[in-house]
Amino acid sequence: AMLVAVAVLQVARLLARWCCQADKTKAEKKQDRAGSNSNAAQEGKTPQLGYITVVPSLKALQGEHTIELQSTMLKSGMECGWWLCQHTSTQIATLEKQVNMEIAAVRALRSRRRHDPKHQDADADDDDQSQASSADSASDEDVAKAMQVIHRRTLEGFVTWCNYVSSATLGSLCRKGLDMAALRDMSAQVMENSTRPPDRLFVEALVLRVMESVGEQMLQCPERLSYLLFHTYQEAGGLWDLGPTNFTIDMDKLHDGLVQMNLHTNPYTRYKMPNGKHELGLNFDDINESGIQCRKNVTKTFKEPASMMVIVDFLLCYRIPIMLKLYCLTLSGYIYLGSHQGDDITTTHNGTLLAPKWLRINFLQYVAMGDAAAWMLIEAVLVLYVAWQRWPSLGYRSPGIPGLRFMLTHLLNMCFSAMGGLWVFAERDFLRKPWECAESDVVAVCHDPRVDRLGDVLKVAVSYWVCRVIIF
């Protein structure tokens, strides 16, 4: 009754909201048109450009590489250059500190090996080289080794993204517009970087750091950053040593999703955005998942449950524990029917656990049909709910998105439950227990005629329960 009341209230609330939207004032409509016009004007703006040459303090990391920032949100190229300079200089300093610490670790490992008798002969040449080098300056070999470690460590998430996306099946929409060979090649170039020049490794790691710095809140969306980083590397010619290279960061694409969140963040209501569409509010999960799904533009990928859907979501998430508890309750009920703890008509003359009579025989058949109906309903609701919730992402490869196998598995279980329940119903054999059983302790007076053919009576119900245990 409470659920029905809540459902009626929610329907009334929804109708009231629709009526309010229908009575939208002319002033609001003009404001929407003005917003759409301003958005169209912004889309037509020429992007401003700013660039900076990457010049670290360590000479081995200097390769005359450049990083370029383009944006339609900034007013001029000088402003783009100023913002890029501030972010890049800070990230260069931070990255160099990490490289210097890794150089110290390389030297410490060499010193430890020098005092180890097992490696004294093998490291004799390294000892001479380390003594020849100055204590205040790092040798090129130490810088190269340190930079290889920092490069792999910085781009570890990017490698994971490349491997995941490149393993998508041919039917997945993730493969649309992406070069799978380039993904696998970039992953290999990061993990096997021992032959690549340290200046190139430094600028590749720096590009990601600058994107994280310029993107600010985009740090919460590493998969989206990996998607944009892949295109940045690809536009620069891939991860090959091509000499001085220019890497271009598109600030508009980097902030795609943040602008929409600034206008509307409520995921339960639709709001008319500057593009003219009524959309649900975005969150960082949508932005991040757009990167996993390799979407060019950020969009809503998941519908958050509200109102009655929250109850449905809760029941579906805990359907296994709930059904296990119900099975325990069913077993308790079966035991109670022969316990002699209740009234005589209910708990006496019902046979033993393995040789049931009267109510226990009826109970096994009733519970089998009830279980079939429950699982048929659960599987049907599960398929419909998941399809509704993940509808924007169906066809993409992403963790948590149901595929064809998921749908077929649960539809098959639904069909099995329906056919099993109909089978038990068609072969049912119920008898009403006579009142004489409650008034007599003589077994012959309360004889169940089905006991003589117990195997035929319960074979369908028992077969159903055996199959349920197998596929549970």
Disulfide bonds with the S-S distance in Angstrom:
Cys437-Cys446 1.72
